[in-house]
Amino acid sequence: MTVSYASTTKISVETIAQRIFAFRQITPLDRLLLKTAVMNGFDQKDHCHINRLCQAIQSGLVLVVE
């Protein structure tokens, strides 16, 4: 599956994190959206969401899907 940067819209890190936790998996599209959101800059709140995601992935609560 190919997703271009032009087709991604501005979605907050919080919204992306909520979706990932709801489905308990992170897809290639989720990763692309996170990268795009972070490249636009992020604050302390976003940093906390990213840390929670990393911890959930490391502990196996969130599955990385290819």
PDBQT receptor file of N, H, CA, C and O in Angstrom, charges set to zero:
ATOM      1  N   MET A   1       0.852  -1.179   0.000  1.00  0.00    +0.000 N 
ATOM      2  CA  MET A   1       0.000   0.000   0.000  1.00  0.00    +0.000 C 
ATOM      3  C   MET A   1       0.892   1.235   0.000  1.00  0.00    +0.000 C 
ATOM      4  O   MET A   1       1.797   1.342   0.828  1.00  0.00    +0.000 OA
ATOM      5  N   THR A   2       0.655   2.145  -0.895  1.00  0.00    +0.000 N 
ATOM      6  H   THR A   2      -0.080   2.058  -1.567  1.00  0.00    +0.000 HD
ATOM      7  CA  THR A   2       1.426   3.360  -0.988  1.00  0.00    +0.000 C 
ATOM      8  C   THR A   2       0.549   4.546  -0.614  1.00  0.00    +0.000 C 
ATOM      9  O   THR A   2      -0.562   4.696  -1.122  1.00  0.00    +0.000 OA
ATOM     10  N   VAL A   3       1.057   5.379   0.274  1.00  0.00    +0.000 N 
ATOM     11  H   VAL A   3       1.960   5.257   0.687  1.00  0.00    +0.000 HD
ATOM     12  CA  VAL A   3       0.335   6.576   0.697  1.00  0.00    +0.000 C 
ATOM     13  C   VAL A   3       1.250   7.761   0.475  1.00  0.00    +0.000 C 
ATOM     14  O   VAL A   3       2.376   7.783   0.971  1.00  0.00    +0.000 OA
ATOM     15  N   SER A   4       0.780   8.735  -0.258  1.00  0.00    +0.000 N 
ATOM     16  H   SER A   4      -0.135   8.718  -0.662  1.00  0.00    +0.000 HD
ATOM     17  CA  SER A   4       1.599   9.914  -0.498  1.00  0.00    +0.000 C 
ATOM     18  C   SER A   4       1.367  10.939   0.589  1.00  0.00    +0.000 C 
ATOM     19  O   SER A   4       0.309  10.962   1.219  1.00  0.00    +0.000 OA
ATOM     20  N   TYR A   5       2.356  11.785   0.808  1.00  0.00    +0.000 N 
ATOM     21  H   TYR A   5       3.215  11.766   0.297  1.00  0.00    +0.000 HD
ATOM     22  CA  TYR A   5       2.224  12.835   1.806  1.00  0.00    +0.000 C 
ATOM     23  C   TYR A   5       1.109  13.802   1.453  1.00  0.00    +0.000 C 
ATOM     24  O   TYR A   5       0.508  14.407   2.341  1.00  0.00    +0.000 OA
ATOM     25  N   ALA A   6       0.829  13.953   0.181  1.00  0.00    +0.000 N 
ATOM     26  H   ALA A   6       1.318  13.462  -0.540  1.00  0.00    +0.000 HD
ATOM     27  CA  ALA A   6      -0.212  14.881  -0.259  1.00  0.00    +0.000 C 
ATOM     28  C   ALA A   6      -1.595  14.419   0.179  1.00  0.00    +0.000 C 
ATOM     29  O   ALA A   6      -2.497  15.239   0.353  1.00  0.00    +0.000 OA
ATOM     30  N   SER A   7      -1.770  13.111   0.356  1.00  0.00    +0.000 N 
ATOM     31  H   SER A   7      -1.038  12.445   0.214  1.00  0.00    +0.000 HD
ATOM     32  CA  SER A   7      -3.093  12.608   0.717  1.00  0.00    +0.000 C 
ATOM     33  C   SER A   7      -3.343  12.606   2.222  1.00  0.00    +0.000 C 
ATOM     34  O   SER A   7      -4.459  12.330   2.663  1.00  0.00    +0.000 OA
ATOM     35  N   THR A   8      -2.310  12.914   3.019  1.00  0.00    +0.000 N 
ATOM     36  H   THR A   8      -1.404  13.139   2.661  1.00  0.00    +0.000 HD
ATOM     37  CA  THR A   8      -2.495  12.964   4.469  1.00  0.00    +0.000 C 
ATOM     38  C   THR A   8      -2.928  14.360   4.868  1.00  0.00    +0.000 C 
ATOM     39  O   THR A   8      -2.459  15.355   4.314  1.00  0.00    +0.000 OA
ATOM     40  N   THR A   9      -3.815  14.420   5.820  1.00  0.00    +0.000 N 
ATOM     41  H   THR A   9      -4.196  13.613   6.270  1.00  0.00    +0.000 HD
ATOM     42  CA  THR A   9      -4.281  15.705   6.311  1.00  0.00    +0.000 C 
ATOM     43  C   THR A   9      -3.715  15.949   7.700  1.00  0.00    +0.000 C 
ATOM     44  O   THR A   9      -3.124  15.053   8.304  1.00  0.00    +0.000 OA
ATOM     45  N   LYS A  10      -3.895  17.148   8.200  1.00  0.00    +0.000 N 
ATOM     46  H   LYS A  10      -4.375  17.875   7.710  1.00  0.00    +0.000 HD
ATOM     47  CA  LYS A  10      -3.407  17.469   9.531  1.00  0.00    +0.000 C 
ATOM     48  C   LYS A  10      -4.306  16.820  10.574  1.00  0.00    +0.000 C 
ATOM     49  O   LYS A  10      -5.466  17.193  10.749  1.00  0.00    +0.000 OA
ATOM     50  N   ILE A  11      -3.741  15.852  11.250  1.00  0.00    +0.000 N 
ATOM     51  H   ILE A  11      -2.799  15.549  11.108  1.00  0.00    +0.000 HD
ATOM     52  CA  ILE A  11      -4.440  15.165  12.321  1.00  0.00    +0.000 C 
ATOM     53  C   ILE A  11      -3.540  15.261  13.545  1.00  0.00    +0.000 C 
ATOM     54  O   ILE A  11      -2.324  15.106  13.436  1.00  0.00    +0.000 OA
ATOM     55  N   SER A  12      -4.125  15.513  14.697  1.00  0.00    +0.000 N 
ATOM     56  H   SER A  12      -5.113  15.639  14.785  1.00  0.00    +0.000 HD
ATOM     57  CA  SER A  12      -3.325  15.687  15.901  1.00  0.00    +0.000 C 
ATOM     58  C   SER A  12      -2.727  14.360  16.366  1.00  0.00    +0.000 C 
ATOM     59  O   SER A  12      -3.267  13.288  16.093  1.00  0.00    +0.000 OA
ATOM     60  N   VAL A  13      -1.613  14.455  17.067  1.00  0.00    +0.000 N 
ATOM     61  H   VAL A  13      -1.174  15.326  17.289  1.00  0.00    +0.000 HD
ATOM     62  CA  VAL A  13      -0.965  13.282  17.638  1.00  0.00    +0.000 C 
ATOM     63  C   VAL A  13      -1.930  12.588  18.592  1.00  0.00    +0.000 C 
ATOM     64  O   VAL A  13      -1.971  11.359  18.642  1.00  0.00    +0.000 OA
ATOM     65  N   GLU A  14      -2.700  13.353  19.343  1.00  0.00    +0.000 N 
ATOM     66  H   GLU A  14      -2.667  14.351  19.302  1.00  0.00    +0.000 HD
ATOM     67  CA  GLU A  14      -3.664  12.778  20.277  1.00  0.00    +0.000 C 
ATOM     68  C   GLU A  14      -4.709  11.922  19.553  1.00  0.00    +0.000 C 
ATOM     69  O   GLU A  14      -5.037  10.825  20.006  1.00  0.00    +0.000 OA
ATOM     70  N   THR A  15      -5.224  12.419  18.444  1.00  0.00    +0.000 N 
ATOM     71  H   THR A  15      -4.958  13.310  18.076  1.00  0.00    +0.000 HD
ATOM     72  CA  THR A  15      -6.225  11.685  17.667  1.00  0.00    +0.000 C 
ATOM     73  C   THR A  15      -5.645  10.390  17.114  1.00  0.00    +0.000 C 
ATOM     74  O   THR A  15      -6.295   9.345  17.152  1.00  0.00    +0.000 OA
ATOM     75  N   ILE A  16      -4.430  10.462  16.604  1.00  0.00    +0.000 N 
ATOM     76  H   ILE A  16      -3.902  11.311  16.573  1.00  0.00    +0.000 HD
ATOM     77  CA  ILE A  16      -3.777   9.274  16.067  1.00  0.00    +0.000 C 
ATOM     78  C   ILE A  16      -3.544   8.258  17.190  1.00  0.00    +0.000 C 
ATOM     79  O   ILE A  16      -3.797   7.065  17.015  1.00  0.00    +0.000 OA
ATOM     80  N   ALA A  17      -3.068   8.730  18.328  1.00  0.00    +0.000 N 
ATOM     81  H   ALA A  17      -2.863   9.698  18.470  1.00  0.00    +0.000 HD
ATOM     82  CA  ALA A  17      -2.821   7.846  19.472  1.00  0.00    +0.000 C 
ATOM     83  C   ALA A  17      -4.115   7.185  19.949  1.00  0.00    +0.000 C 
ATOM     84  O   ALA A  17      -4.123   5.997  20.272  1.00  0.00    +0.000 OA
ATOM     85  N   GLN A  18      -5.189   7.937  19.991  1.00  0.00    +0.000 N 
ATOM     86  H   GLN A  18      -5.183   8.902  19.728  1.00  0.00    +0.000 HD
ATOM     87  CA  GLN A  18      -6.476   7.371  20.410  1.00  0.00    +0.000 C 
ATOM     88  C   GLN A  18      -6.908   6.252  19.467  1.00  0.00    +0.000 C 
ATOM     89  O   GLN A  18      -7.408   5.219  19.910  1.00  0.00    +0.000 OA
ATOM     90  N   ARG A  19      -6.716   6.458  18.187  1.00  0.00    +0.000 N 
ATOM     91  H   ARG A  19      -6.310   7.298  17.827  1.00  0.00    +0.000 HD
ATOM     92  CA  ARG A  19      -7.081   5.428  17.207  1.00  0.00    +0.000 C 
ATOM     93  C   ARG A  19      -6.228   4.184  17.395  1.00  0.00    +0.000 C 
ATOM     94  O   ARG A  19      -6.742   3.066  17.361  1.00  0.00    +0.000 OA
ATOM     95  N   ILE A  20      -4.931   4.371  17.594  1.00  0.00    +0.000 N 
ATOM     96  H   ILE A  20      -4.513   5.280  17.621  1.00  0.00    +0.000 HD
ATOM     97  CA  ILE A  20      -4.026   3.244  17.782  1.00  0.00    +0.000 C 
ATOM     98  C   ILE A  20      -4.415   2.446  19.021  1.00  0.00    +0.000 C 
ATOM     99  O   ILE A  20      -4.459   1.216  18.980  1.00  0.00    +0.000 OA
ATOM    100  N   PHE A  21      -4.694   3.134  20.112  1.00  0.00    +0.000 N 
ATOM    101  H   PHE A  21      -4.658   4.133  20.145  1.00  0.00    +0.000 HD
ATOM    102  CA  PHE A  21      -5.083   2.438  21.338  1.00  0.00    +0.000 C 
ATOM    103  C   PHE A  21      -6.450   1.770  21.201  1.00  0.00    +0.000 C 
ATOM    104  O   PHE A  21      -6.679   0.713  21.789  1.00  0.00    +0.000 OA
ATOM    105  N   ALA A  22      -7.346   2.363  20.445  1.00  0.00    +0.000 N 
ATOM    106  H   ALA A  22      -7.160   3.221  19.968  1.00  0.00    +0.000 HD
ATOM    107  CA  ALA A  22      -8.673   1.772  20.252  1.00  0.00    +0.000 C 
ATOM    108  C   ALA A  22      -8.575   0.443  19.515  1.00  0.00    +0.000 C 
ATOM    109  O   ALA A  22      -9.267  -0.514  19.861  1.00  0.00    +0.000 OA
ATOM    110  N   PHE A  23      -7.714   0.382  18.499  1.00  0.00    +0.000 N 
ATOM    111  H   PHE A  23      -7.152   1.160  18.218  1.00  0.00    +0.000 HD
ATOM    112  CA  PHE A  23      -7.568  -0.838  17.705  1.00  0.00    +0.000 C 
ATOM    113  C   PHE A  23      -6.447  -1.743  18.213  1.00  0.00    +0.000 C 
ATOM    114  O   PHE A  23      -6.306  -2.879  17.760  1.00  0.00    +0.000 OA
ATOM    115  N   ARG A  24      -5.651  -1.231  19.157  1.00  0.00    +0.000 N 
ATOM    116  H   ARG A  24      -5.766  -0.308  19.525  1.00  0.00    +0.000 HD
ATOM    117  CA  ARG A  24      -4.536  -1.966  19.752  1.00  0.00    +0.000 C 
ATOM    118  C   ARG A  24      -3.530  -2.439  18.700  1.00  0.00    +0.000 C 
ATOM    119  O   ARG A  24      -2.911  -3.496  18.830  1.00  0.00    +0.000 OA
ATOM    120  N   GLN A  25      -3.389  -1.619  17.653  1.00  0.00    +0.000 N 
ATOM    121  H   GLN A  25      -3.892  -0.761  17.547  1.00  0.00    +0.000 HD
ATOM    122  CA  GLN A  25      -2.386  -1.896  16.629  1.00  0.00    +0.000 C 
ATOM    123  C   GLN A  25      -1.986  -0.597  15.957  1.00  0.00    +0.000 C 
ATOM    124  O   GLN A  25      -2.757   0.361  15.908  1.00  0.00    +0.000 OA
ATOM    125  N   ILE A  26      -0.760  -0.581  15.439  1.00  0.00    +0.000 N 
ATOM    126  H   ILE A  26      -0.133  -1.359  15.480  1.00  0.00    +0.000 HD
ATOM    127  CA  ILE A  26      -0.275   0.583  14.707  1.00  0.00    +0.000 C 
ATOM    128  C   ILE A  26       0.059   0.125  13.292  1.00  0.00    +0.000 C 
ATOM    129  O   ILE A  26       0.867  -0.783  13.094  1.00  0.00    +0.000 OA
ATOM    130  N   THR A  27      -0.565   0.757  12.329  1.00  0.00    +0.000 N 
ATOM    131  H   THR A  27      -1.221   1.494  12.490  1.00  0.00    +0.000 HD
ATOM    132  CA  THR A  27      -0.426   0.393  10.920  1.00  0.00    +0.000 C 
ATOM    133  C   THR A  27       0.597   1.307  10.238  1.00  0.00    +0.000 C 
ATOM    134  O   THR A  27       1.000   2.319  10.809  1.00  0.00    +0.000 OA
ATOM    135  N   PRO A  28       1.011   0.958   9.036  1.00  0.00    +0.000 N 
ATOM    136  CA  PRO A  28       1.907   1.845   8.290  1.00  0.00    +0.000 C 
ATOM    137  C   PRO A  28       1.306   3.253   8.105  1.00  0.00    +0.000 C 
ATOM    138  O   PRO A  28       2.028   4.249   8.151  1.00  0.00    +0.000 OA
ATOM    139  N   LEU A  29      -0.002   3.325   7.898  1.00  0.00    +0.000 N 
ATOM    140  H   LEU A  29      -0.589   2.516   7.861  1.00  0.00    +0.000 HD
ATOM    141  CA  LEU A  29      -0.643   4.636   7.758  1.00  0.00    +0.000 C 
ATOM    142  C   LEU A  29      -0.562   5.421   9.067  1.00  0.00    +0.000 C 
ATOM    143  O   LEU A  29      -0.313   6.627   9.047  1.00  0.00    +0.000 OA
ATOM    144  N   ASP A  30      -0.768   4.756  10.194  1.00  0.00    +0.000 N 
ATOM    145  H   ASP A  30      -0.970   3.776  10.210  1.00  0.00    +0.000 HD
ATOM    146  CA  ASP A  30      -0.642   5.426  11.496  1.00  0.00    +0.000 C 
ATOM    147  C   ASP A  30       0.767   5.985  11.668  1.00  0.00    +0.000 C 
ATOM    148  O   ASP A  30       0.946   7.115  12.122  1.00  0.00    +0.000 OA
ATOM    149  N   ARG A  31       1.766   5.180  11.301  1.00  0.00    +0.000 N 
ATOM    150  H   ARG A  31       1.620   4.262  10.932  1.00  0.00    +0.000 HD
ATOM    151  CA  ARG A  31       3.157   5.632  11.435  1.00  0.00    +0.000 C 
ATOM    152  C   ARG A  31       3.428   6.838  10.541  1.00  0.00    +0.000 C 
ATOM    153  O   ARG A  31       4.111   7.778  10.949  1.00  0.00    +0.000 OA
ATOM    154  N   LEU A  32       2.891   6.809   9.324  1.00  0.00    +0.000 N 
ATOM    155  H   LEU A  32       2.337   6.046   8.993  1.00  0.00    +0.000 HD
ATOM    156  CA  LEU A  32       3.061   7.937   8.412  1.00  0.00    +0.000 C 
ATOM    157  C   LEU A  32       2.399   9.197   8.975  1.00  0.00    +0.000 C 
ATOM    158  O   LEU A  32       2.974  10.284   8.927  1.00  0.00    +0.000 OA
ATOM    159  N   LEU A  33       1.198   9.039   9.503  1.00  0.00    +0.000 N 
ATOM    160  H   LEU A  33       0.731   8.156   9.543  1.00  0.00    +0.000 HD
ATOM    161  CA  LEU A  33       0.496  10.185  10.086  1.00  0.00    +0.000 C 
ATOM    162  C   LEU A  33       1.248  10.744  11.286  1.00  0.00    +0.000 C 
ATOM    163  O   LEU A  33       1.328  11.960  11.454  1.00  0.00    +0.000 OA
ATOM    164  N   LEU A  34       1.803   9.860  12.128  1.00  0.00    +0.000 N 
ATOM    165  H   LEU A  34       1.738   8.871  11.991  1.00  0.00    +0.000 HD
ATOM    166  CA  LEU A  34       2.587  10.319  13.274  1.00  0.00    +0.000 C 
ATOM    167  C   LEU A  34       3.827  11.083  12.824  1.00  0.00    +0.000 C 
ATOM    168  O   LEU A  34       4.147  12.140  13.367  1.00  0.00    +0.000 OA
ATOM    169  N   LYS A  35       4.521  10.539  11.826  1.00  0.00    +0.000 N 
ATOM    170  H   LYS A  35       4.261   9.680  11.385  1.00  0.00    +0.000 HD
ATOM    171  CA  LYS A  35       5.711  11.219  11.314  1.00  0.00    +0.000 C 
ATOM    172  C   LYS A  35       5.353  12.605  10.788  1.00  0.00    +0.000 C 
ATOM    173  O   LYS A  35       6.051  13.582  11.063  1.00  0.00    +0.000 OA
ATOM    174  N   THR A  36       4.276  12.682  10.040  1.00  0.00    +0.000 N 
ATOM    175  H   THR A  36       3.709  11.889   9.817  1.00  0.00    +0.000 HD
ATOM    176  CA  THR A  36       3.844  13.963   9.476  1.00  0.00    +0.000 C 
ATOM    177  C   THR A  36       3.467  14.949  10.578  1.00  0.00    +0.000 C 
ATOM    178  O   THR A  36       3.826  16.124  10.515  1.00  0.00    +0.000 OA
ATOM    179  N   ALA A  37       2.744  14.469  11.583  1.00  0.00    +0.000 N 
ATOM    180  H   ALA A  37       2.452  13.514  11.634  1.00  0.00    +0.000 HD
ATOM    181  CA  ALA A  37       2.334  15.337  12.688  1.00  0.00    +0.000 C 
ATOM    182  C   ALA A  37       3.541  15.836  13.465  1.00  0.00    +0.000 C 
ATOM    183  O   ALA A  37       3.581  17.001  13.861  1.00  0.00    +0.000 OA
ATOM    184  N   VAL A  38       4.523  14.976  13.689  1.00  0.00    +0.000 N 
ATOM    185  H   VAL A  38       4.491  14.030  13.368  1.00  0.00    +0.000 HD
ATOM    186  CA  VAL A  38       5.720  15.361  14.451  1.00  0.00    +0.000 C 
ATOM    187  C   VAL A  38       6.582  16.332  13.655  1.00  0.00    +0.000 C 
ATOM    188  O   VAL A  38       7.188  17.235  14.231  1.00  0.00    +0.000 OA
ATOM    189  N   MET A  39       6.642  16.157  12.338  1.00  0.00    +0.000 N 
ATOM    190  H   MET A  39       6.150  15.423  11.870  1.00  0.00    +0.000 HD
ATOM    191  CA  MET A  39       7.435  17.078  11.515  1.00  0.00    +0.000 C 
ATOM    192  C   MET A  39       6.861  18.486  11.556  1.00  0.00    +0.000 C 
ATOM    193  O   MET A  39       7.588  19.456  11.342  1.00  0.00    +0.000 OA
ATOM    194  N   ASN A  40       5.570  18.610  11.828  1.00  0.00    +0.000 N 
ATOM    195  H   ASN A  40       4.979  17.822  12.002  1.00  0.00    +0.000 HD
ATOM    196  CA  ASN A  40       4.943  19.929  11.932  1.00  0.00    +0.000 C 
ATOM    197  C   ASN A  40       5.156  20.551  13.301  1.00  0.00    +0.000 C 
ATOM    198  O   ASN A  40       4.675  21.652  13.569  1.00  0.00    +0.000 OA
ATOM    199  N   GLY A  41       5.879  19.846  14.173  1.00  0.00    +0.000 N 
ATOM    200  H   GLY A  41       6.270  18.952  13.956  1.00  0.00    +0.000 HD
ATOM    201  CA  GLY A  41       6.142  20.337  15.521  1.00  0.00    +0.000 C 
ATOM    202  C   GLY A  41       5.202  19.698  16.524  1.00  0.00    +0.000 C 
ATOM    203  O   GLY A  41       4.068  19.349  16.197  1.00  0.00    +0.000 OA
ATOM    204  N   PHE A  42       5.683  19.548  17.742  1.00  0.00    +0.000 N 
ATOM    205  H   PHE A  42       6.605  19.832  18.008  1.00  0.00    +0.000 HD
ATOM    206  CA  PHE A  42       4.842  18.955  18.771  1.00  0.00    +0.000 C 
ATOM    207  C   PHE A  42       5.175  19.563  20.122  1.00  0.00    +0.000 C 
ATOM    208  O   PHE A  42       6.267  20.091  20.334  1.00  0.00    +0.000 OA
ATOM    209  N   ASP A  43       4.223  19.481  21.022  1.00  0.00    +0.000 N 
ATOM    210  H   ASP A  43       3.335  19.053  20.851  1.00  0.00    +0.000 HD
ATOM    211  CA  ASP A  43       4.384  20.062  22.351  1.00  0.00    +0.000 C 
ATOM    212  C   ASP A  43       4.540  18.953  23.392  1.00  0.00    +0.000 C 
ATOM    213  O   ASP A  43       4.644  17.776  23.046  1.00  0.00    +0.000 OA
ATOM    214  N   GLN A  44       4.555  19.338  24.666  1.00  0.00    +0.000 N 
ATOM    215  H   GLN A  44       4.470  20.293  24.948  1.00  0.00    +0.000 HD
ATOM    216  CA  GLN A  44       4.735  18.391  25.762  1.00  0.00    +0.000 C 
ATOM    217  C   GLN A  44       3.618  17.349  25.800  1.00  0.00    +0.000 C 
ATOM    218  O   GLN A  44       3.872  16.178  26.084  1.00  0.00    +0.000 OA
ATOM    219  N   LYS A  45       2.397  17.762  25.519  1.00  0.00    +0.000 N 
ATOM    220  H   LYS A  45       2.191  18.713  25.288  1.00  0.00    +0.000 HD
ATOM    221  CA  LYS A  45       1.257  16.843  25.507  1.00  0.00    +0.000 C 
ATOM    222  C   LYS A  45       1.450  15.773  24.441  1.00  0.00    +0.000 C 
ATOM    223  O   LYS A  45       1.213  14.592  24.695  1.00  0.00    +0.000 OA
ATOM    224  N   ASP A  46       1.882  16.182  23.246  1.00  0.00    +0.000 N 
ATOM    225  H   ASP A  46       2.074  17.142  23.040  1.00  0.00    +0.000 HD
ATOM    226  CA  ASP A  46       2.142  15.235  22.167  1.00  0.00    +0.000 C 
ATOM    227  C   ASP A  46       3.278  14.284  22.551  1.00  0.00    +0.000 C 
ATOM    228  O   ASP A  46       3.232  13.092  22.248  1.00  0.00    +0.000 OA
ATOM    229  N   HIS A  47       4.282  14.820  23.213  1.00  0.00    +0.000 N 
ATOM    230  H   HIS A  47       4.319  15.789  23.459  1.00  0.00    +0.000 HD
ATOM    231  CA  HIS A  47       5.417  14.016  23.660  1.00  0.00    +0.000 C 
ATOM    232  C   HIS A  47       4.937  12.917  24.618  1.00  0.00    +0.000 C 
ATOM    233  O   HIS A  47       5.420  11.787  24.546  1.00  0.00    +0.000 OA
ATOM    234  N   CYS A  48       4.016  13.228  25.492  1.00  0.00    +0.000 N 
ATOM    235  H   CYS A  48       3.624  14.146  25.551  1.00  0.00    +0.000 HD
ATOM    236  CA  CYS A  48       3.452  12.243  26.424  1.00  0.00    +0.000 C 
ATOM    237  C   CYS A  48       2.701  11.146  25.674  1.00  0.00    +0.000 C 
ATOM    238  O   CYS A  48       2.817   9.970  26.017  1.00  0.00    +0.000 OA
ATOM    239  N   HIS A  49       1.937  11.523  24.656  1.00  0.00    +0.000 N 
ATOM    240  H   HIS A  49       1.844  12.478  24.377  1.00  0.00    +0.000 HD
ATOM    241  CA  HIS A  49       1.208  10.531  23.847  1.00  0.00    +0.000 C 
ATOM    242  C   HIS A  49       2.184   9.601  23.129  1.00  0.00    +0.000 C 
ATOM    243  O   HIS A  49       1.966   8.391  23.075  1.00  0.00    +0.000 OA
ATOM    244  N   ILE A  50       3.245  10.157  22.587  1.00  0.00    +0.000 N 
ATOM    245  H   ILE A  50       3.422  11.140  22.632  1.00  0.00    +0.000 HD
ATOM    246  CA  ILE A  50       4.242   9.352  21.880  1.00  0.00    +0.000 C 
ATOM    247  C   ILE A  50       4.934   8.401  22.858  1.00  0.00    +0.000 C 
ATOM    248  O   ILE A  50       5.172   7.240  22.524  1.00  0.00    +0.000 OA
ATOM    249  N   ASN A  51       5.257   8.878  24.052  1.00  0.00    +0.000 N 
ATOM    250  H   ASN A  51       5.064   9.821  24.323  1.00  0.00    +0.000 HD
ATOM    251  CA  ASN A  51       5.871   8.010  25.056  1.00  0.00    +0.000 C 
ATOM    252  C   ASN A  51       4.945   6.868  25.446  1.00  0.00    +0.000 C 
ATOM    253  O   ASN A  51       5.387   5.726  25.578  1.00  0.00    +0.000 OA
ATOM    254  N   ARG A  52       3.660   7.168  25.631  1.00  0.00    +0.000 N 
ATOM    255  H   ARG A  52       3.301   8.095  25.523  1.00  0.00    +0.000 HD
ATOM    256  CA  ARG A  52       2.681   6.123  25.958  1.00  0.00    +0.000 C 
ATOM    257  C   ARG A  52       2.618   5.074  24.852  1.00  0.00    +0.000 C 
ATOM    258  O   ARG A  52       2.558   3.875  25.125  1.00  0.00    +0.000 OA
ATOM    259  N   LEU A  53       2.632   5.534  23.603  1.00  0.00    +0.000 N 
ATOM    260  H   LEU A  53       2.681   6.508  23.381  1.00  0.00    +0.000 HD
ATOM    261  CA  LEU A  53       2.610   4.607  22.463  1.00  0.00    +0.000 C 
ATOM    262  C   LEU A  53       3.848   3.714  22.461  1.00  0.00    +0.000 C 
ATOM    263  O   LEU A  53       3.739   2.503  22.268  1.00  0.00    +0.000 OA
ATOM    264  N   CYS A  54       5.012   4.301  22.672  1.00  0.00    +0.000 N 
ATOM    265  H   CYS A  54       5.101   5.284  22.828  1.00  0.00    +0.000 HD
ATOM    266  CA  CYS A  54       6.254   3.526  22.687  1.00  0.00    +0.000 C 
ATOM    267  C   CYS A  54       6.221   2.479  23.793  1.00  0.00    +0.000 C 
ATOM    268  O   CYS A  54       6.608   1.331  23.574  1.00  0.00    +0.000 OA
ATOM    269  N   GLN A  55       5.764   2.865  24.974  1.00  0.00    +0.000 N 
ATOM    270  H   GLN A  55       5.450   3.798  25.152  1.00  0.00    +0.000 HD
ATOM    271  CA  GLN A  55       5.673   1.918  26.086  1.00  0.00    +0.000 C 
ATOM    272  C   GLN A  55       4.690   0.799  25.774  1.00  0.00    +0.000 C 
ATOM    273  O   GLN A  55       4.953  -0.361  26.089  1.00  0.00    +0.000 OA
ATOM    274  N   ALA A  56       3.565   1.134  25.160  1.00  0.00    +0.000 N 
ATOM    275  H   ALA A  56       3.352   2.077  24.904  1.00  0.00    +0.000 HD
ATOM    276  CA  ALA A  56       2.558   0.131  24.823  1.00  0.00    +0.000 C 
ATOM    277  C   ALA A  56       3.082  -0.847  23.778  1.00  0.00    +0.000 C 
ATOM    278  O   ALA A  56       2.792  -2.042  23.845  1.00  0.00    +0.000 OA
ATOM    279  N   ILE A  57       3.848  -0.352  22.820  1.00  0.00    +0.000 N 
ATOM    280  H   ILE A  57       4.084   0.618  22.766  1.00  0.00    +0.000 HD
ATOM    281  CA  ILE A  57       4.434  -1.228  21.803  1.00  0.00    +0.000 C 
ATOM    282  C   ILE A  57       5.469  -2.147  22.446  1.00  0.00    +0.000 C 
ATOM    283  O   ILE A  57       5.482  -3.350  22.182  1.00  0.00    +0.000 OA
ATOM    284  N   GLN A  58       6.338  -1.585  23.289  1.00  0.00    +0.000 N 
ATOM    285  H   GLN A  58       6.328  -0.608  23.503  1.00  0.00    +0.000 HD
ATOM    286  CA  GLN A  58       7.366  -2.385  23.931  1.00  0.00    +0.000 C 
ATOM    287  C   GLN A  58       6.799  -3.455  24.854  1.00  0.00    +0.000 C 
ATOM    288  O   GLN A  58       7.363  -4.542  24.976  1.00  0.00    +0.000 OA
ATOM    289  N   SER A  59       5.688  -3.145  25.500  1.00  0.00    +0.000 N 
ATOM    290  H   SER A  59       5.230  -2.262  25.401  1.00  0.00    +0.000 HD
ATOM    291  CA  SER A  59       5.085  -4.116  26.434  1.00  0.00    +0.000 C 
ATOM    292  C   SER A  59       4.142  -5.092  25.740  1.00  0.00    +0.000 C 
ATOM    293  O   SER A  59       3.654  -6.032  26.367  1.00  0.00    +0.000 OA
ATOM    294  N   GLY A  60       3.882  -4.879  24.448  1.00  0.00    +0.000 N 
ATOM    295  H   GLY A  60       4.279  -4.115  23.939  1.00  0.00    +0.000 HD
ATOM    296  CA  GLY A  60       3.038  -5.792  23.696  1.00  0.00    +0.000 C 
ATOM    297  C   GLY A  60       1.563  -5.456  23.741  1.00  0.00    +0.000 C 
ATOM    298  O   GLY A  60       0.741  -6.231  23.253  1.00  0.00    +0.000 OA
ATOM    299  N   LEU A  61       1.207  -4.318  24.315  1.00  0.00    +0.000 N 
ATOM    300  H   LEU A  61       1.874  -3.688  24.712  1.00  0.00    +0.000 HD
ATOM    301  CA  LEU A  61      -0.194  -3.901  24.348  1.00  0.00    +0.000 C 
ATOM    302  C   LEU A  61      -0.683  -3.415  22.990  1.00  0.00    +0.000 C 
ATOM    303  O   LEU A  61      -1.874  -3.481  22.687  1.00  0.00    +0.000 OA
ATOM    304  N   VAL A  62       0.250  -2.927  22.175  1.00  0.00    +0.000 N 
ATOM    305  H   VAL A  62       1.218  -2.874  22.421  1.00  0.00    +0.000 HD
ATOM    306  CA  VAL A  62      -0.061  -2.469  20.824  1.00  0.00    +0.000 C 
ATOM    307  C   VAL A  62       0.785  -3.278  19.855  1.00  0.00    +0.000 C 
ATOM    308  O   VAL A  62       2.005  -3.364  19.998  1.00  0.00    +0.000 OA
ATOM    309  N   LEU A  63       0.132  -3.860  18.881  1.00  0.00    +0.000 N 
ATOM    310  H   LEU A  63      -0.858  -3.790  18.765  1.00  0.00    +0.000 HD
ATOM    311  CA  LEU A  63       0.787  -4.695  17.870  1.00  0.00    +0.000 C 
ATOM    312  C   LEU A  63       1.219  -3.831  16.691  1.00  0.00    +0.000 C 
ATOM    313  O   LEU A  63       0.454  -2.991  16.216  1.00  0.00    +0.000 OA
ATOM    314  N   VAL A  64       2.437  -4.038  16.222  1.00  0.00    +0.000 N 
ATOM    315  H   VAL A  64       3.058  -4.720  16.607  1.00  0.00    +0.000 HD
ATOM    316  CA  VAL A  64       2.918  -3.340  15.030  1.00  0.00    +0.000 C 
ATOM    317  C   VAL A  64       2.531  -4.177  13.819  1.00  0.00    +0.000 C 
ATOM    318  O   VAL A  64       2.963  -5.322  13.686  1.00  0.00    +0.000 OA
ATOM    319  N   VAL A  65       1.717  -3.607  12.936  1.00  0.00    +0.000 N 
ATOM    320  H   VAL A  65       1.366  -2.676  13.043  1.00  0.00    +0.000 HD
ATOM    321  CA  VAL A  65       1.225  -4.294  11.745  1.00  0.00    +0.000 C 
ATOM    322  C   VAL A  65       1.987  -3.784  10.527  1.00  0.00    +0.000 C 
ATOM    323  O   VAL A  65       2.178  -2.580  10.357  1.00  0.00    +0.000 OA
ATOM    324  N   GLU A  66       2.411  -4.703   9.700  1.00  0.00    +0.000 N 
ATOM    325  H   GLU A  66       2.255  -5.681   9.838  1.00  0.00    +0.000 HD
ATOM    326  CA  GLU A  66       3.138  -4.331   8.468  1.00  0.00    +0.000 C 
ATOM    327  C   GLU A  66       2.226  -4.353   7.286  1.00  0.00    +0.000 C 
ATOM    328  O   GLU A  66       2.656  -4.070   6.168  1.00  0.00    +0.000 OA
TER     329      GLU A  66
